[in-house]
Amino acid sequence: MTPSHRGARPASPHTPRVGIPDQLQDRMSMPEQHEYLRSKLSRRRILRGSAATAAAAGGVGLLAGSGTTTAGAATPTLITAAATAKVDGSLVAPFGRHLAFGADPKTQMRISWQVPFAVKQPYLRVGLKPWELSRKIEAEVRDLHTPSLSKDLPAVDQYYLHAALDGLRPGTTYYYGVGHDGFDPTEASRLSTIGTFRTAPAEPEKFVFTAFGDQGVSYDALANDQLILGQNPSFHLHAGDICYADSSGHGKESDAYDARVWDQFLAQTESVAASVPWMVTTGNHDMEAWYSPDGYGGQAARWSLPENGPDPSKAPGIYAFTYGNVGVVALDANDVSYEIPANQDCTGGKQTAWLDKRLKQLRAQPGIDFVVVFFHHCMYSTATHASDGGVRDAWGDLLAKHQVDLVINGHNHVYERTDAIKDGEVGKPVPIGATTDPTRDGIVYVTAGGAGKELYSFGPGVPDSYEGHVEDRDHIVTFHWTKPRIPNPDTVEWSRVRYTGFSFLAVEAVPGARPKLKVTALAESGERIDAFEIARGQSGQS
C-alpha cells in the first residue's frame, strides 16, 4: 500500500473535477460514494449530450473513436457475454495467462488470460500431452470498460477470458493452450504458447508454496517472480495490493486510477502464473471503487477464484482450499480494517462467521495437519502502517481458538516476523532456526510485503535483524490503529526478524508421522534472511 500522504493527483484547475466533496467523502461509505458519483456523471452526460446536439445542428462534425465516452458507458461496465471481433483474430495474441485452483485443487483448475482486442469464439485446449490437446472448452468473456477518468487518461476496454476445468485427475500434469478464431495454439507456429499445470496429489506428499504481498509492476517485482519460479512451488499466495492500478489505496472514487497498469502486471506475472496457481486476496489498493459499490467488480473480471466464501459474487477474495496436508484460508481484511474503513463491514459480519465455521471444519478434516491464513492488513507489525486493531478485534480470538499455524500479511512493504504470540504477548521466543508448536506457544505472524513496490522502513533507531545480521531488541515502540482511526502507541517485545529489502516467503510442507512446516524467507538476491519450523504437538521440540 502507498502511504496515505501519497494521494490522488489534484484535478486540473481548468478541468471540472468529477468527484465527491471532501466533507461528504469522509462521511460516506463506498456504496454511497458510488451512487453519488453515478448520479453526478449522469447529469454531466445529459449536459454533454445537449451540447453535442447543438454543435451538430450548427454544422460541427464530431468523430467518435473507440475511446469516446458515450451516454451509455460513462462508468465502467462488466459484461459477461461473447465479444464481437474488431480485428483479424490471427493478429491478436493472448497474453497474461494466470491459473487458480477451484475449491478442490485435486480435480479443479481455472485458467484465465487476456486479449488486447475483442475476438471471436475464444477457447481453451487441454490434454495429457502437448501434442494432443484434444479437449476443447469454450471460454467465458468478461469485458471490462473503464471510461476516461481524467484528461490524462484514455478510456480503456479490457477483455478477460476464463475457462473452468473440472473432473481432472489428481497428481497429474496437464498441457493447455488458449486461442480463438484465427489463433490456434496447436499450429506449429504457436506451439511455444502451450502451458502446463499439475493438480494436487490424491494423498499428502511434500510440497512447497510461496507467498508475498504488495507487488506492483517493477524490475524488483519481476526479479521476485523469477526467484519464486525457481522454488518450483505448487501454488503462490498473493496477500493483496496486487498491481496498484489504484495508486492511492483509499478505496474512494477520487483515488488515482489507471486500468492499463493491469495489462502490465498480468504480462509481467505470466512467466510464473501461467504454470503456478496464483491465489490472490484483496488489499486496500484492490478496492477499485469505479467497478462496483464495494470496488471488487474489476477483481471479479480478472480472476477466477474458488467460489466457496460467504458471498463469492460480491467478495471474490474470501475463499478456502486444501492442498496435501495444508488448509489455506484467504480473507478480505478491508471488511474489518480500522485504518482504511472504506469497505468496513462490507460483508455484514458474514465473513467472520464463515471464518469460524471454516476453521472448525479444517481442524476436523482428516489429513489436514496445518492451517495457513492470509490477508492483507497486518495483525502484528511495527513498520510504517504498524498493526490494524480492526483485524485483531475481529479475528484474533478466532485464529487462537482454532490454533492457526501461520498467518501471512502484506500492507507494510518490508519483511517482519514475530515470535509465537499468545493472548497478544510473546508465548514463546522463536529465534531464527527455532521450532515452535502452535498448540502450546501461540501463532507466528509474518509480514511479507516486500514483493516489489517501494520499500518502507521501521521506526527511528530500530535496526534490521535477520539471518547473519541479528540485532535483537528487547522492545520496540510502535502503535496499532483503533476504531476511531487514531493510532494507539504500543511498546512490544514480539518483533523478532526485520528486513527492509525485497523478499518473499517459501514454505515447505512435510507430511507423515512428524509433520512440519519449514518456513524460509529469501531476499531478492536469493540470500536466506529467516528460517523457522512449525510442528504441532510434538514432544522434544526446541
Disulfide bonds with the S-S distance in Angstrom:
none
